[in-house]
Amino acid sequence: MAIHNFNPGPAVLPRVVLERVQAELLDYHGRGMSILEMSHRSKEYEAINASAEVRFKALMGLDDDYRVLFMQGGASTQFAMVALNFLTPGAVADYVVSGSWGEKALEEARRIGRTAVAASSAESNYRRVPGEIRLSEQPAYVHITTNETIQGVQWPTIPPVGDVPLVADMSSDVLSRPLDASRFALFYAGAQKNIGPAGVTTVGIRQSFMQQARADLPAIFSYKTYAKNNSLYNTPPVFAVYMLDLVLEWIAGLGGLAAIAERNARKAALVYAAIDRSGGFYRGHAEPDSRSQMNVTFRLPEEALEKQFVSEAQAEGLVGLAGHRSVGGIRASLYNALEEQSCVVLAQFMDAFAAKHG
Ligand SMILES: *Cc1c(COP(=O)(O)O)cnc(C)c1O
């Protein structure tokens, strides 16, 4: 049976990348051993590390003002690292909160320094991105979450924040659409949703912003350490970076971010259309103008029906559709590597399920 993988992360990877990894697993480029068995100081791995940075910068349109770093610890570590590096004593950092991940980022920064909520859509139960952003006087940075993975709420365009350094958690929509990358002082994303396996976190950082980071941190928590050492200060997650590089090559081969964004928009439209033609049987969580192209979240009339939806879908090969444990409901994650056909099949399943139970 064909599997349609709607997992929220770790998530679907491009089939051709998995096949390439399988083919190269035992004998990497004629070396008689696996890339998993090689030093991160080998010329083979150094080439992968350099290639991944070059490819990431090219896809994102980053110039030499930026570095791309490969780190560990997930986006959750970045919540702390951003504040450790830039929320210096006496300063304030502004947070724009559009869902659960933004809350977590804020919570972590609060342990480190003074924060302010510049905007929040909590009162809408995170059905939309916040309205007006009210910045503090000279904040160290303002933090946004470009796509809220749990609620399925995405900024359709990046909100203006004036001259304030903009920091973004892009974990669940990185490299899924073109963005003006020069708007960001720093952005980070775990790879395991859109661009690779779990284990590597990508960070884009403007060099002039990096210079403002505090200097009295343990080396391992300082962005400067990673930049100075080309992400090779200590042992990096070599296998994850190797796969990331192959996924970046795959995205470029599809035509880059404009092409992948078109494909992602078509995929999301198929699933939202099934919600919208269900006569209220499916109730989308996000308001239409904040709908995520990556995570489609919706409810059914009863929780028992939601459970049945998930298990009947699973029986037909549609996996990973249960909503996050904190909010329930259904969530279909449609990351880059998910094929359009999987959305066609999901929409057909939704129509049939609604006809039977509506
Ligand atoms: C998944 C996710 C995280 C958490 O990532 P970890 O790698 O598990 O730390 C943070 N932010 C967003 C937007 C996410 O989707």
The ligand as an SDF file (V2000), in Angstrom:
LIG
                    3D

 15 15  0  0  0  0  0  0  0  0999 V2000
    9.1470   21.7450   15.8220 C   0  0  0  0  0  0  0  0  0  0  0  0
    9.2790   23.1720   16.1660 C   0  0  0  0  0  0  0  0  0  0  0  0
   10.0990   23.6150   17.2190 C   0  0  0  0  0  0  0  0  0  0  0  0
   10.8430   22.6570   18.1280 C   0  0  0  0  0  0  0  0  0  0  0  0
   11.8760   22.0480   17.4610 O   0  0  0  0  0  0  0  0  0  0  0  0
   12.8970   21.0700   18.2010 P   0  0  0  0  0  0  0  0  0  0  0  0
   13.8340   20.7290   17.1020 O   0  0  0  0  0  0  0  0  0  0  0  0
   12.0910   19.8820   18.6650 O   0  0  0  0  0  0  0  0  0  0  0  0
   13.5140   21.7840   19.3260 O   0  0  0  0  0  0  0  0  0  0  0  0
   10.1950   24.9730   17.4460 C   0  0  0  0  0  0  0  0  0  0  0  0
    9.5430   25.8530   16.6930 N   0  0  0  0  0  0  0  0  0  0  0  0
    8.7330   25.4820   15.6810 C   0  0  0  0  0  0  0  0  0  0  0  0
    8.0270   26.5160   14.8630 C   0  0  0  0  0  0  0  0  0  0  0  0
    8.5840   24.1270   15.3890 C   0  0  0  0  0  0  0  0  0  0  0  0
    7.7890   23.7420   14.3790 O   0  0  0  0  0  0  0  0  0  0  0  0
  1  2  1  0
  2  3  1  0
  2 14  2  0
  3  4  1  0
  3 10  2  0
  4  5  1  0
  5  6  1  0
  6  7  2  0
  6  8  1  0
  6  9  1  0
 10 11  1  0
 11 12  2  0
 12 13  1  0
 12 14  1  0
 14 15  1  0
M  END
$$$$
